[in-house]
Each structure stands twice: as structure tokens, then as C-alpha cells.
Amino acid sequence: MDDINTAMQIAASGLHAQSARIRVIAENIANANSTAEAPGLDPYRRQAPVFTSYLDHELGAEVVKMTRVTLDPSEFTLRFEPGHPVADENGYIALPNVNPLVEMMDLREAQRSYEANLGALDTMRSMASSTLRILE
């Protein structure tokens, strides 16, 4: 029964990590078309989650978690829009370095990973239930 519990904890750590990843991606998508709040300021900068696997000594197994979120250092996109309130002296506005297509692909991958961990958790729960029925 301990092995089943360990497997469930590993799958649960994957669920938490992918859930956090999905939140970061959602924030990136929500801000993909935002502009800076004032002239001279930078617009929203894409965020990228950083994951770490570590040995959980209590479980005796490796689990994963999102340890931090980093900012993507890539360049902002410039668009010529001289009438915009945050346009620079040349008439350009800086847009976030978020590519919605990349974010949607990342989101799909995170969803599939989440579903895989959920499937593993369901399988472990079913195995635990079957084990208890056999022991009765």
C-alpha cells in the first residue's frame, strides 16, 4: 500500500506543477496585447515557469514542483502607431514579447501532462481500491 501512496504523491506533485504552469501561461495570454502604462515604460514581459525535481525524503521518491517564474529576456515587438498614448518620439509602441501561438502550444502540452498525471492518479486509486477489496 505504501508504493501506491508514493505513486499517488508523485502524480499529485505533477498535477500541482502543471496547474501552476497553466496559470503562468494564462497570464501570458491575457497580457499578449497589453501596452506599457506610460511612455518610456516597458510593456508586460513574458513569464516562464522553472521546475525542479527533488527527492522527498519522507516519500523516498523524486517529485516535481515549480520553484520560480523567470522573465523572458527576448525583445519586445515594435508597432508603428503614432497616435497611441504610449508611443515613443518615433511613433512606435512596444508590445509584449508574448507569442500567442507558442503560448497555446505550451498550454496544450501542460494540459496533456496534467491529464496524464490525473490518469495515473486515477489508476493508483483504482489499484488501492482493488487491494482493499482483496484484503477484505
N, C-alpha and C positions, 0 to 999 in steps of 0.2 A: 504494500500500500504506500510505502514511503516513496518508491520510484514513481508511482502515478502522481503523487502530490508534488514531487520535484518537477516532473514534466509539466504539470499544470502551472506551476510557478514560473517556469521558463516561458511558456506560451503567454502567460499573463504579462510578463515583462515586455514581450514583443508587442502585445496589444497596446500597452501604455506608451511604448516608444513610437509606434506607428500613429497612434492617436495624437501625440504631441507633434509629430511630423505633419500630419494633416492640418493641424491648427496653424502651423507656420506657413504652409502652402496657401491656405485660405487667406491669411493676412496679406501675403504677396499678391494674390489675385485681386483682392479687394482694393489694393493700392496701385495697381498696374497703370492706371491713367491719372493718378494724382499729380499735382504740381507742387512746387515749393510754396510755403506760406507767405513769403515775401521776396522781393527781388534780392538777388545775391545769395540766397539760401539754397541748400541742396534739396531736391525732392526726396521722396521715400527711396530708401536703398533696400534692394532685395536681401532677404534673410535666408540663411542656410542652416539647417539643424546639424549638430555634430553628435554622433552616437559613440558610446563606449561600451565595450563588453568587459565584464569584470567577474571575478569569482566571488559568489555569495557563499561565505564560509558556513553560514547557518544551513543553507541548502546543500552545499557541496557541489554546486554546479555553476556554470557560467550563465549570466543573464545580461541583458542589454538595457541601456537607458539613454535618453537624450541628455547629455551633460550641459550643453550650452547651444546658443544660437550665434552664428557669426554673420558679419555683413559681407555681402558680395562686393569685391573691390572693382568690378568691371565698370566701364564708362557709362555715363548716362546718355540717353538718346536726346539729340537736339532737334527741335522742330521750329521752323520759321513761322512765327505768329506775332508780328509786331504790335498788335493791339491788345495783347494779353497783359494783365496787370503785373505779372512777374517776368515779363520779357526783359532781356538784357539790353544794353545800348545798341546792339546789332539787330534786335528784334527776335532773338531766339529764346525759347523756353527749354529748360531741361526737364526731361521726363524720366521716370524711374527706370532702372536697369532690369526691369522685370519683363520677361518674355512669356506672355500668357500660354503659348503653345508648350514651352518647356515645363511650365508650372502644371499644366493639365496632364502632361506625361508623368511628371513626378507624382501628381495626385493619384493617377491611375495605379502606378506602381505601389504607392503607400496603401491604397485600398486593397489591392491584391494581397499584399503582405499581411494586412490586418485580417483579411478573410482567411488566409492560411493559418494564422495563429488562432483565430476563432475556431476553425475546423479542428485543429489539434486539441484545443481545449475541450471541445465537444466530444472528441474521440476519447480523451482521457477520462472525462466524466462518465461516459458510457462504460468504459472499462472498469472504473471504480464501482459503478452500479452493478455490473455483471459479477464482479468479485464478491460484493456483499451478498448477492443472491446465491452464489455458490456456497458461501460460508454459512448460510442460514440453515 
